[in-house]
Amino acid sequence: MLLGRIAVGVVFVAHGWQKLTDEGHAAVAQSFEHLGIPLPGLAAVYGTWVELLGGIALIAGVLVPLAGVLIALDMAGAFWYVHMGKGLFSQEGGYEYVLVLGTVCLLFAFTGAGRFSVDSVLWGRRREPRPDRRSVPA
């Protein structure tokens, strides 16, 4: 879980940072408007900050279920408005990249951050330990 969270988190931090510093809010909003994304200004803020902060959350393993869902929604929007009609392969503008990233983030949302995470330190294990069958009298 740790290695997966770090790898995916780094990708999202890089994309969020790029939107924030290299492109800027106005350019991202304008790009989203040209793509036909509704409420492009709001979508630009959402995409930028969910990718940046969500990526950091994945790396640290903090609030991973929430971050996973929010990032998966971001990827669902990218799929629907940008990549869906272009086929599977990313070299042709297709959806393979956002499909994998969104699905992995949903997996993180459903399974949690794992043992090596801030969530684990703060909340501990939520499951009751299974009784040892060998110690149960027959």
WONOR-V757239 format. One line per field, one symbol per residue. ss: DSSP state (2 for helix, 1 for strand, 0 for the rest). Layout:
ss->???
This chain:
ss->022222222222222222222220222222222200000222222222222222222222000222222222222222222222220002220002222222222222222000000222222000000000222000
